């Protein structure tokens, strides 16, 4: 829910009200229900509101607690806020609103930095103390809610999206070679603190930063998944793990129903979203609205999975909405999709989520979605080869990376090329950390902490919030993820991946959606770029702005233009689409 922005000067200069207003205005799609700005000397906070919990004006933001001397801008949802509120009331705190925003303020006063460890939810927030001048920044464990920073001298600006920071002005738009290397190598994943621009950084997940009045800052990583086996679990059978997973997921889905407005489901027809629908039905949810999207086929590849989403919708009697997107509408939606990206993202299903969210937002404000199940329960094709891999880094890179460092050198112009293979070094560093028992566990931890944050999760946040729609992801409930981390890899890798989750699903949903080939969000026209799509990307990559920038080697681009379908990455992505999205994103956002 919502979007936040702000500026804090640590040298006493007044915050720039115009810059805060421009950032806040740029976030208006994320929060169409209200707007607020609080300016106090060197501090300026802005907020756009999507009303989901406590629909009254008492919960408007930025929230000022005059008694405690705290001002807060917050994006997200604290699902266990009723329990925390009751505990804080028992400690003597008095509340003037009914929602979760005020709970954060009181929790900070009660427990300090430890408050984030008590929050079950998704959040990014910036809190300022009047009396000490201290600023607190925090982000949830999986980075479900985004937060971007731009620091210049003693000035700190922050916003829920990168384009909002650009709207404020005075940003270094120089391409960051490290961010570009990750984008081109790590399938468009650019891990924090980097972005594609030198002047903008990402605040990392599971981190709380306390900044003193003079600007001195200290970060603390408050959570990490443990991917090792526990002695007390040694006697557990596959059935025991199945039952524990189902119980934990049931609680995660129930937890994400907290709202003062209806909650629906994005139903792809796969195991993950179907299981969410089934569990909500078990919980007695009536009149549940479900939504699916499909695309026109291309190059002989089918563009929808309606047969499975229809099956689930019929089985549970949901109020189902099926959206079919012909080529013309897909083309028309691409500029808006790229405009909604906080950072360039290469996955085809961005446009799917964009168009789906546009339709869903006409009916409801909150949905549950199945993102995260593959990264938590080992559903992708690169996990089985990791089992017993003699060189885990090489095995992972071969399956996941779009290209090698040596190949990238031939495709980028030299000025934009990172000096070393920073993407491989990132994987090596993650794999070298402790608390991961096997190569499979190492890959799952990397993906859940890095890839998931800056690909599926960011994609869903950006595309849903472009239409003022909040997406909640029960598979990223941290208690469920902690449980999954303890499960031996063989239980997760069974049945072609997600074996333990599939067994749990058999107790809830029809087997037809379980025992089938794994599906993806198919948008074949963007995989096999032909006809008007080829002309569109050719125009973007030969535009004057692109020629002046000179990111890519001309010979490489000519090779892609000659036969786009021959240049597909190991993850079934189009190389031409990847470079085109980057250039179109930069042109769209004035980079």
GUVOKE-232920 format. One line per 5 residues: their letters; for each residue x, y, z of C-alpha. Coordinates in nm, 3 decimals, padded with zeros to 5 digits. Each point is the difference from the previous one (the first is absolute). Example, Ala and Ser with C-alpha at 12.3 -4.5 7.8 and 13.67 -1.06 7.14 Angstrom:
2
as) 01.230 -00.450 00.780; 00.137 00.344 -00.066
//
This chain:
591
xxxxx) 00.000 00.000 00.000; 00.118 00.349 -00.077; 00.320 00.175 -00.094; 00.237 00.211 00.209; 00.255 00.268 -00.075
xxxxx) 00.208 00.258 00.178; 00.313 00.204 00.052; 00.214 00.040 00.310; 00.293 00.242 00.027; 00.256 -00.076 00.267
xxxxx) 00.164 00.342 -00.014; -00.306 00.194 00.119; -00.110 00.131 -00.340; -00.377 00.001 -00.054; -00.131 -00.292 -00.203
xxxxx) -00.104 00.086 -00.357; -00.382 00.005 00.008; -00.017 00.013 -00.379; 00.211 -00.314 -00.036; -00.211 -00.187 00.258
xxxxx) -00.318 00.106 -00.180; 00.132 -00.119 -00.337; 00.099 -00.337 00.143; -00.335 -00.039 00.171; -00.190 00.092 -00.316
xxxxx) 00.201 -00.259 -00.197; -00.125 -00.265 00.243; -00.367 00.081 -00.049; -00.087 -00.331 -00.178; 00.119 -00.191 00.308
xxxxx) -00.231 00.199 00.226; -00.305 00.141 -00.178; -00.203 00.048 00.321; 00.190 00.278 00.172; 00.310 00.216 00.013
xxxxx) 00.195 00.165 00.278; 00.322 00.191 00.060; 00.159 00.101 00.330; 00.281 00.259 -00.009; 00.196 00.081 00.317
xxxxx) 00.328 00.180 -00.050; 00.258 -00.241 -00.140; -00.258 -00.283 -00.025; -00.265 -00.046 -00.265; -00.215 -00.313 -00.035
xxxxx) -00.256 -00.076 -00.270; -00.258 -00.274 -00.039; -00.263 -00.130 -00.242; -00.268 -00.215 00.159; -00.187 -00.312 -00.106
xxxxx) -00.272 -00.052 00.261; -00.004 -00.364 00.111; 00.021 -00.001 00.380; -00.172 00.269 00.212; -00.170 00.185 -00.282
xxxxx) -00.046 00.315 00.211; 00.198 00.324 -00.016; 00.157 -00.089 00.336; 00.233 -00.240 -00.183; 00.119 00.252 -00.258
xxxxx) 00.372 00.034 -00.063; 00.259 00.122 00.059; -00.123 -00.079 00.352; 00.103 00.239 00.276; -00.010 -00.114 00.361
xxxxx) 00.045 00.332 00.179; 00.012 -00.159 00.347; 00.286 -00.233 -00.092; 00.166 00.248 -00.235; 00.006 -00.243 -00.292
xxxxx) -00.094 00.042 -00.368; -00.035 -00.307 -00.222; -00.039 -00.073 -00.371; -00.081 -00.367 -00.059; -00.076 -00.224 -00.295
xxxxx) -00.131 -00.354 00.049; -00.203 -00.198 00.251; 00.079 -00.139 00.345; -00.225 -00.306 00.007; 00.033 -00.064 00.373
xxxxx) -00.070 00.361 00.095; -00.313 -00.086 00.209; 00.206 -00.225 00.230; 00.283 00.254 00.025; -00.248 00.279 00.067
xxxxx) -00.154 -00.196 00.288; 00.346 -00.068 00.145; 00.097 00.367 -00.026; -00.325 00.110 00.161; 00.083 -00.235 00.285
xxxxx) 00.327 00.190 00.039; -00.190 00.327 00.036; 00.009 00.140 -00.354; -00.313 00.183 -00.117; -00.110 -00.001 -00.364
xxxxx) -00.183 00.264 -00.202; -00.049 -00.217 -00.313; -00.104 -00.358 -00.075; 00.256 -00.115 -00.256; 00.352 -00.138 -00.027
xxxxx) 00.185 00.329 -00.066; -00.027 00.124 00.356; 00.104 -00.342 00.128; 00.341 00.052 -00.165; 00.048 00.331 00.185
xxxxx) -00.089 -00.148 00.337; 00.202 -00.317 -00.067; 00.308 00.213 -00.072; -00.045 00.184 00.328; -00.057 -00.325 00.190
xxxxx) 00.263 -00.228 -00.151; 00.238 00.217 -00.203; 00.185 -00.176 -00.281; -00.143 -00.336 00.110; -00.348 00.110 -00.110
xxxxx) 00.060 -00.119 -00.357; 00.058 -00.354 00.125; -00.353 00.000 00.139; -00.164 00.113 -00.324; -00.164 -00.267 -00.216
xxxxx) -00.061 00.167 -00.329; 00.140 00.198 -00.290; 00.128 00.349 00.063; 00.232 00.284 -00.078; -00.005 00.297 00.233
xxxxx) 00.185 00.315 00.094; -00.048 00.129 00.355; 00.131 00.328 00.139; 00.036 00.095 00.368; -00.064 00.367 00.072
xxxxx) 00.204 00.027 00.319; 00.313 -00.196 -00.098; 00.003 00.078 -00.372; 00.049 -00.373 -00.055; -00.132 -00.167 -00.318
xxxxx) -00.087 -00.369 -00.025; -00.032 -00.185 -00.332; -00.114 -00.362 -00.027; -00.107 -00.252 -00.262; -00.172 -00.337 00.038
xxxxx) 00.183 -00.332 -00.004; -00.053 -00.071 -00.371; -00.008 00.354 -00.136; -00.362 -00.044 -00.104; -00.042 00.373 00.037
xxxxx) 00.261 00.210 -00.184; 00.209 00.294 00.116; 00.250 00.204 -00.203; 00.255 00.250 00.130; 00.192 00.291 -00.151
xxxxx) 00.276 00.145 00.216; 00.190 00.316 -00.086; 00.225 00.148 00.265; -00.211 00.055 00.311; -00.328 -00.043 -00.188
xxxxx) -00.196 -00.325 -00.008; -00.302 -00.052 -00.223; -00.211 -00.313 -00.007; -00.303 -00.132 -00.185; -00.194 -00.317 -00.072
xxxxx) 00.104 00.010 -00.366; 00.310 00.104 -00.188; -00.194 00.221 -00.246; -00.137 00.197 00.296; 00.356 00.090 00.097
xxxxx) 00.069 00.105 -00.359; -00.305 00.228 00.019; 00.164 00.186 00.289; 00.294 00.092 -00.225; 00.372 00.035 00.074
xxxxx) 00.076 -00.372 -00.043; 00.315 -00.149 -00.155; -00.145 -00.194 -00.297; 00.332 -00.151 -00.104; -00.025 -00.373 -00.076
xxxxx) 00.149 -00.212 00.279; 00.223 -00.266 -00.165; -00.056 -00.238 00.293; -00.377 00.034 -00.023; 00.016 -00.042 -00.378
xxxxx) 00.215 -00.313 00.034; -00.255 -00.156 00.234; -00.286 00.097 -00.231; 00.162 -00.161 -00.302; 00.131 -00.305 00.185
xxxxx) -00.232 -00.077 00.292; -00.320 00.005 -00.211; -00.072 00.368 00.073; 00.044 -00.050 00.376; 00.194 00.295 00.145
xxxxx) 00.065 -00.075 00.369; 00.012 00.280 00.259; 00.151 00.242 00.058; 00.044 00.040 -00.377; -00.247 00.116 -00.262
xxxxx) 00.064 00.069 -00.368; 00.085 00.362 00.097; 00.297 00.118 00.206; -00.208 00.265 00.177; -00.266 -00.233 00.141
xxxxx) 00.045 -00.286 00.246; -00.240 -00.264 00.129; -00.051 -00.042 00.372; 00.063 -00.372 00.072; -00.267 -00.236 00.137
xxxxx) -00.001 -00.121 00.362; 00.195 00.310 00.101; -00.059 00.279 00.248; 00.212 00.315 -00.019; 00.022 00.257 00.277
xxxxx) 00.132 00.340 -00.111; 00.101 00.249 00.266; -00.073 00.371 -00.034; 00.347 00.064 -00.147; -00.044 -00.266 -00.270
xxxxx) 00.205 -00.275 00.164; -00.173 -00.326 -00.089; 00.005 -00.360 00.121; -00.162 -00.296 -00.176; -00.114 -00.325 00.158
xxxxx) -00.107 -00.311 -00.191; -00.280 -00.126 00.222; -00.093 -00.326 -00.175; 00.156 -00.274 -00.212; -00.145 -00.338 -00.099
xxxxx) 00.165 -00.308 00.147; 00.040 -00.266 -00.272; 00.140 -00.277 00.218; -00.139 -00.320 00.151; -00.100 -00.002 00.368
xxxxx) 00.065 -00.298 00.225; -00.354 00.007 00.138; -00.135 -00.048 -00.353; 00.197 -00.316 -00.078; -00.291 -00.236 00.061
xxxxx) -00.254 00.192 -00.209; -00.146 -00.184 -00.298; -00.106 00.144 -00.336; -00.358 -00.006 00.131; 00.103 00.194 00.311
xxxxx) 00.161 00.271 -00.213; -00.307 00.009 -00.225; -00.231 00.057 00.294; 00.222 00.267 00.153; 00.023 00.186 -00.330
xxxxx) -00.377 -00.010 -00.045; -00.063 00.127 00.353; 00.251 00.283 -00.041; -00.134 00.100 -00.342; -00.355 -00.007 00.129
xxxxx) 00.101 00.246 00.273; 00.187 00.218 -00.253; -00.304 00.024 -00.228; -00.230 00.074 00.294; 00.239 00.267 00.127
xxxxx) -00.016 00.180 -00.336; -00.376 00.040 00.013; 00.026 00.284 00.253; -00.162 00.300 -00.171; -00.300 00.228 00.017
xxxxx) -00.069 -00.066 -00.371; -00.051 -00.328 -00.196; 00.303 -00.212 -00.097; 00.017 -00.196 -00.328; 00.251 -00.237 -00.167
xxxxx) 00.211 00.021 -00.317; -00.070 -00.349 -00.134; 00.248 -00.127 -00.259; -00.125 -00.357 00.010; 00.327 -00.131 00.141
xxxxx) 00.042 -00.185 00.328; 00.094 00.305 00.204; -00.288 00.236 -00.071; -00.247 -00.290 -00.016; 00.107 -00.107 00.347
xxxxx) -00.061 00.350 00.132; -00.355 -00.011 -00.139; -00.054 -00.344 00.154; 00.121 00.109 00.343; -00.214 00.314 -00.007
xxxxx) -00.298 -00.220 -00.081; 00.089 -00.222 00.298; 00.011 00.311 00.216; -00.359 00.077 -00.098; 00.072 00.285 -00.238
xxxxx) -00.315 00.055 -00.205; -00.052 00.204 -00.318; 00.375 -00.021 -00.069; 00.101 00.187 -00.316; 00.270 -00.160 -00.216
xxxxx) 00.176 00.141 -00.307; 00.195 -00.158 -00.288; 00.166 00.138 -00.312; 00.100 -00.160 -00.330; 00.157 00.113 -00.327
xxxxx) -00.033 -00.075 -00.369; 00.232 -00.279 -00.113; 00.316 00.070 -00.203; 00.242 -00.223 -00.190; -00.225 -00.294 00.082
xxxxx) 00.035 00.053 00.378; -00.320 00.020 00.201; -00.048 00.319 00.200; -00.237 -00.099 00.282; -00.073 -00.261 00.265
xxxxx) -00.372 00.068 00.028; -00.087 -00.371 00.006; 00.155 -00.028 00.349; -00.109 00.334 00.146; -00.356 -00.070 -00.123
xxxxx) 00.012 -00.342 00.165; 00.092 00.150 00.338; -00.249 00.285 -00.031; -00.281 -00.246 -00.077; 00.106 -00.244 00.271
xxxxx) -00.015 00.266 00.271; -00.280 00.211 -00.146; 00.202 00.321 -00.010; -00.109 00.318 -00.174; 00.248 -00.047 -00.280
xxxxx) 00.123 00.262 -00.247; 00.186 -00.123 -00.309; 00.193 00.261 -00.198; 00.118 -00.085 -00.351; 00.254 00.234 -00.158
xxxxx) 00.025 00.011 -00.381; 00.320 00.121 -00.169; -00.132 00.351 -00.054; -00.077 00.059 00.367; 00.335 -00.148 00.098
xxxxx) 00.180 00.247 -00.225; -00.203 00.290 00.137; 00.080 -00.099 00.360; 00.378 -00.029 -00.036; 00.082 00.374 00.045
xxxxx) -00.208 00.012 00.318; 00.161 -00.321 00.125; 00.350 00.135 -00.049; -00.103 00.331 00.157; -00.119 -00.191 00.309
xxxxx) 00.338 -00.169 00.051; 00.208 00.143 00.283; 00.295 -00.163 -00.175; 00.027 -00.174 -00.338; -00.137 -00.354 00.033
xxxxx) 00.025 -00.259 -00.272; -00.262 -00.262 00.093; -00.282 -00.018 -00.251; -00.268 -00.024 00.264; 00.048 00.363 00.100
xxxxx) -00.256 00.094 -00.262; -00.221 -00.286 00.115; -00.007 00.125 00.357; -00.043 00.357 -00.123; -00.311 -00.079 -00.204
xxxxx) -00.134 -00.242 00.259; 00.042 00.261 00.274; -00.179 00.260 -00.210; -00.304 -00.227 -00.017; 00.019 -00.119 00.362
xxxxx) 00.020 00.358 00.133; -00.345 00.066 -00.144; -00.142 -00.250 00.249; 00.219 -00.019 00.313; 00.309 00.153 00.165
xxxxx) 00.177 -00.306 00.146; 00.099 -00.338 -00.144; 00.202 -00.299 00.110; 00.252 -00.138 -00.249; 00.218 -00.312 -00.026
xxxxx) 00.343 00.159 -00.047; 00.286 -00.156 00.195; -00.105 -00.365 00.006; 00.258 -00.105 -00.261; 00.287 00.177 00.177
xxxxx) -00.099 -00.138 00.340; -00.101 -00.357 -00.094; 00.243 -00.062 -00.292; -00.232 00.017 -00.298; 00.245 00.116 -00.267
xxxxx) 00.200 -00.215 -00.241; 00.340 00.116 00.126; -00.041 -00.151 00.347; 00.029 -00.374 -00.083; 00.345 00.042 -00.164
xxxxx) 00.119 00.166 00.322; -00.050 -00.325 00.191; 00.353 -00.124 00.069; 00.156 00.251 -00.242; 00.380 -00.009 00.016
xxxxx) 00.021 00.367 -00.102; -00.324 00.160 00.123; 00.081 00.351 -00.125; 00.074 -00.121 -00.353; -00.308 -00.225 -00.002
xxxxx) -00.223 00.285 00.111; 00.153 00.252 -00.242; -00.032 -00.239 -00.294; -00.372 -00.047 00.068; -00.094 00.355 00.100
xxxxx) 00.234 00.258 -00.151; -00.104 00.153 -00.331; 00.360 00.023 -00.124; 00.358 -00.030 00.122; 00.226 00.290 00.092
xxxxx) 00.209 -00.068 -00.311; -00.305 00.005 -00.226; -00.131 00.320 00.159; 00.329 00.172 -00.088; -00.080 -00.054 -00.368
xxxxx) -00.353 00.141 00.035; 00.047 00.314 00.210; 00.206 00.300 -00.099; 00.310 00.014 00.218; -00.087 00.314 00.200
xxxxx) -00.299 -00.180 00.150; 00.175 -00.327 00.084; 00.078 -00.090 00.362; 00.367 -00.076 00.060; -00.066 -00.341 00.154
xxxxx) -00.268 -00.270 -00.007; -00.203 00.159 00.279; -00.302 -00.226 -00.057; 00.194 -00.322 00.046; 00.177 00.153 00.300
xxxxx) -00.339 00.072 00.156; -00.105 -00.365 -00.037; 00.335 -00.117 00.140; -00.038 00.226 00.303; -00.352 -00.122 00.073
xxxxx) 00.091 -00.365 -00.042; 00.298 00.047 00.233; -00.221 00.115 00.288; -00.089 -00.246 00.273; -00.348 -00.121 00.097
xxxxx) -00.057 -00.193 -00.324; 00.057 -00.375 00.023; 00.016 -00.102 -00.369; 00.041 00.160 -00.345; -00.377 -00.018 -00.040
xxxxx) -00.041 00.194 00.323; 00.259 00.253 -00.116; -00.191 00.060 -00.324; -00.336 00.025 00.180; 00.140 00.250 00.248
xxxxx) 00.155 00.213 -00.276; -00.321 -00.004 -00.200; -00.227 00.078 00.295; 00.220 00.285 00.121; 00.114 00.150 -00.331
xxxxx) -00.170 -00.123 -00.316; -00.348 -00.014 00.150; 00.025 00.354 00.139; 00.105 00.163 -00.326; -00.195 -00.206 -00.249
xxxxx) -00.335 -00.161 00.090; -00.073 00.206 00.312; 00.101 00.334 -00.155; -00.192 -00.085 -00.315; -00.322 -00.071 00.186
xxxxx) 00.034 00.308 00.222; 00.069 00.234 -00.292; -00.275 -00.128 -00.226; -00.273 -00.030 00.264; 00.078 00.333 00.164
xxxxx) -00.007 00.168 -00.342; -00.377 -00.040 00.036; -00.036 00.055 00.376; -00.023 -00.374 00.072; 00.174 -00.166 00.293
xxxxx) 00.141 -00.353 -00.049; 00.069 -00.224 00.299; 00.225 -00.305 -00.030; -00.066 -00.274 00.260; 00.285 -00.221 -00.124
xxxxx) 00.235 00.270 00.133; -00.131 -00.018 00.352; 00.329 -00.013 00.187; -00.115 -00.275 00.235; -00.093 -00.218 -00.298
xxxxx) 00.339 00.073 -00.161; 00.181 -00.088 00.322; -00.184 -00.332 00.006; 00.080 -00.067 -00.366; 00.368 00.070 00.061
xxxxx) 00.017 -00.293 00.242; -00.153 -00.249 -00.245; 00.254 -00.239 -00.162; 00.049 00.086 -00.368; -00.116 -00.341 -00.122
xxxxx) -00.353 00.071 00.126; -00.008 00.330 -00.188; 00.154 -00.138 -00.320; -00.241 -00.296 -00.018; -00.261 -00.018 -00.277
xxxxx) 00.196 00.229 -00.228; 00.025 00.271 00.267; -00.214 00.130 00.287; -00.072 -00.361 00.098; -00.088 00.075 00.363
xxxxx) -00.224 00.289 -00.106; -00.172 -00.214 -00.263; -00.072 -00.265 00.262; -00.150 00.265 00.225; -00.206 00.127 -00.294
xxxxx) -00.144 -00.350 -00.060; -00.181 00.031 00.331; -00.174 00.316 -00.122; -00.036 00.047 -00.377; -00.083 -00.216 -00.307
xxxxx) 00.295 -00.210 -00.122; -00.042 00.119 -00.361; 00.179 00.327 00.078; 00.278 -00.184 00.186; 00.092 -00.285 -00.233
xxxxx) 00.083 00.201 -00.309; 00.299 00.165 -00.161; 00.113 00.312 00.181; -00.149 00.311 -00.159; 00.126 00.354 -00.028
xxxxx) -00.175 00.330 -00.062; 00.010 -00.039 -00.379; 00.033 00.308 -00.220; 00.137 -00.165 -00.315; -00.005 00.317 -00.213
xxxxx) 00.278 00.146 00.219; 00.207 -00.316 -00.015; -00.016 -00.036 -00.378; 00.034 00.363 -00.103; -00.143 00.035 -00.349
xxxxx) -00.198 00.244 -00.214; -00.107 00.317 00.183; 00.184 -00.106 00.318; 00.328 -00.022 -00.193; -00.060 00.342 -00.151
xxxxx) -00.075 00.147 00.342; 00.324 -00.125 00.159; 00.205 00.087 -00.310; -00.128 00.355 00.021; 00.086 00.026 00.370
xxxxx) 00.351 -00.140 -00.047; 00.083 00.217 -00.302; -00.158 00.318 00.135; 00.230 00.302 00.026; 00.004 -00.027 00.381
xxxxx) 00.110 -00.364 -00.028; 00.267 00.082 -00.260; 00.132 00.286 00.212; 00.012 -00.219 00.307; 00.171 -00.282 -00.187
xxxxx) -00.055 -00.271 00.259; 00.016 -00.295 -00.235; 00.236 -00.109 -00.272; -00.164 00.066 -00.339; 00.104 -00.337 -00.139
xxxxx) -00.170 -00.173 00.292; -00.323 00.193 -00.058; 00.008 -00.080 -00.373; 00.033 -00.369 00.083; -00.305 00.018 00.229
xxxxx) -00.207 00.189 -00.256; 00.085 -00.256 -00.270; -00.154 -00.293 00.187; -00.141 00.075 00.348; -00.136 -00.352 00.055
xxxxx) 00.351 -00.147 -00.019; 00.123 00.196 00.301; -00.184 -00.140 00.301; 00.162 -00.010 00.346; 00.022 -00.313 00.220
xxxxx) -00.308 00.127 00.186; -00.196 00.015 -00.328; 00.029 00.377 -00.030; 00.057 00.201 -00.316; 00.335 00.179 -00.010
xxxxx) -00.152 00.261 -00.230; -00.285 00.067 00.242; 00.251 00.033 00.284; 00.206 00.272 -00.167; -00.311 00.172 -00.139
xxxxx) -00.170 00.024 00.341; 00.310 00.164 00.147; 00.012 00.261 -00.274; -00.377 00.061 00.002; 00.003 00.038 00.379
xxxxx) 00.275 00.260 -00.014; -00.174 00.195 -00.275; -00.333 -00.016 00.184; 00.150 00.135 00.323; 00.225 00.261 -00.155
x) 00.330 -00.169 00.081
//
